[in-house]
Amino acid sequence: MQKFKRKLKGVEPIVAAVILIVIAVAGGVILYLVLTGAIGSTPVPKLQLDVYNSKIMGTTAFVVVNAGEDVTAIINATLYDATNPSSSARCDPQRNAPFRAGSVITFVCRNIPASSKYVFELVYTSGATRKVFRADWIRS
């Protein structure tokens, strides 16, 4: 029994070092995930309607969208009356795609229906993926 205990005495520091390394690596991984936003954060929407800079002037609307991701192509942009979805206006971007992440896209919508609440729908591609963005917009 004494021989066995003597052999274990040499192993204890190694086991302690391995446990300490495992704890340090796990702590580093958790810290990395928290700092990069993978844990404990709310995901940021890829596109956001900028209601403060979007304007309606008569029958023309200027809709401003902040791009949080690259927009390769715009397939369709429409401004719907929220109370009557069959009433809509087609929207055109002020400049052509592609748009880089972080850029601002301004759409001009002509002959918009008279309403106090709208839904802006944008069908676009990001890379090779087709995506749909919808946002409610209450006219103030």
ABEGO torsion letter per residue (X at the ends): XAAAAAAAAAAAAAAAAAAAAAAAAAAAAAAAAAAAGABGBBBBBABBBBAAABBBBEABBBBBBBBABBBABBABBBBBBAABAABBBBBBBABBOBBBBGBBBBBBBBGBBBBABBBBBBBBBBEABBBBBBBBBBBX
